[in-house]
Amino acid sequence: MKKFYYPRKNQMLCGIGLSAVAVLFSAGCTSVPAPLEQMAVSRVALKSAASAGGNEFAPVQLRSAMDKMEGAERAMVQENYLQARQLAEQAQVDAQLAAAASRAAKAEKAASALQKGNQILRQEIDRSTQ
């Protein structure tokens, strides 16, 4: 019996193989997308921390957040999106820490004022009962 050679079958397998290599190559070359959403979230967190009194009650944490946000913006300009995302995430966490520290300091200040008010009232009560 005579063997038949099927060139179309070999060409088709070769084409599939080349297509698979091209897909794998293009997947390996994909770039990191710009972290626009993370940058926006970090900016909002910074504004929230500042409005919560971060400058007064947590200046170190707020300054750290602002420095990291500036670094993230520089990385965005340089199109270093991975570093920009990391710095923006760190800025967000630092800003959230500053806001929480500010709220805690305000609550402590208010509690101290209430204790002082209670102490004055006790003194007045004691004086009136004598």
C-alpha positions in Angstrom: 0.0 0.0 0.0 1.1 3.4 -0.8 1.4 6.0 2.0 -0.2 9.4 1.3 1.4 12.6 2.6 -1.0 15.2 3.9 0.8 18.6 3.8 -2.3 20.4 5.0 -2.3 18.6 8.3 1.3 19.5 9.0 0.7 23.1 8.0 -2.3 23.3 10.2 -0.4 21.9 13.2 2.5 24.3 12.5 0.0 27.2 12.4 -1.6 26.2 15.7 1.8 26.0 17.3 2.8 29.4 16.1 -0.4 30.9 17.3 0.1 29.4 20.7 3.6 30.8 20.9 2.3 34.2 19.8 -0.4 34.2 22.5 2.1 33.2 25.2 4.6 35.8 24.1 1.9 38.6 24.1 0.7 37.6 27.5 4.2 37.8 28.9 4.6 41.3 27.5 1.4 42.8 28.9 2.1 46.0 30.9 0.7 46.9 34.3 -2.4 49.1 33.8 -2.3 52.6 35.3 -3.6 52.6 38.8 -6.0 55.5 38.3 -8.6 54.1 40.7 -6.1 53.5 43.5 -4.7 57.0 43.0 -8.2 58.5 43.4 -9.0 56.4 46.5 -5.7 57.5 48.1 -6.4 61.1 47.4 -9.8 60.8 49.0 -8.2 59.1 52.1 -5.7 62.0 52.3 -8.5 64.6 52.2 -10.4 62.7 54.8 -7.4 62.5 57.1 -6.7 66.2 56.7 -10.3 67.1 57.5 -10.3 64.8 60.5 -7.6 66.9 62.0 -4.6 65.0 60.9 -2.4 68.1 60.8 -3.1 68.8 64.4 -3.4 65.3 65.9 -1.4 63.0 63.6 1.1 65.2 61.7 3.7 62.4 61.3 1.3 59.9 59.8 -0.3 62.5 57.5 3.1 63.8 56.3 4.1 60.2 55.5 1.0 59.7 53.5 1.5 62.9 51.6 5.1 62.1 50.8 4.1 58.6 49.5 1.3 60.1 47.4 3.8 62.6 45.9 6.0 59.6 45.1 3.1 57.8 43.5 2.3 60.8 41.3 6.0 61.0 40.2 5.9 57.3 39.4 2.7 57.8 37.3 4.5 60.6 35.3 7.4 58.2 34.7 4.9 55.5 33.8 6.2 53.2 36.5 2.7 51.9 37.3 3.7 49.1 39.7 5.6 51.5 41.9 2.8 54.1 41.6 0.2 51.5 42.8 2.4 50.4 45.7 3.0 53.9 46.9 -0.6 54.9 46.5 -1.7 51.9 48.6 0.8 52.8 51.3 -0.3 56.4 51.2 -3.9 55.3 51.6 -3.0 53.1 54.6 -1.0 56.0 56.2 -3.8 58.4 55.6 -6.3 56.0 57.2 -4.0 55.7 60.2 -3.7 59.4 60.5 -7.5 59.8 60.4 -8.0 57.1 63.0 -5.3 58.6 65.2 -6.9 62.0 64.9 -10.3 60.6 65.8 -8.8 58.8 68.8 -7.0 62.0 70.0 -10.2 64.0 69.6 -12.2 61.4 71.6 -9.5 61.4 74.3 -9.6 65.2 74.5 -13.4 65.1 74.8 -13.3 62.4 77.5 -10.7 64.5 79.4 -13.0 67.5 79.2 -15.9 65.5 80.4 -13.9 64.1 83.3 -12.8 67.6 84.3 -16.5 68.8 84.1 -17.6 65.9 86.3 -14.9 66.7 88.8 -16.0 70.4 89.0 -19.6 69.3 89.4 -18.6 66.9 92.3 -16.8 69.7 94.0 -19.9 72.0 93.7 -22.1 69.2 95.1 -19.7 68.6 97.9 -19.6 72.3 98.8 -23.4 72.7 98.7 -24.0 69.6 101.0 -21.6 70.9 103.7 
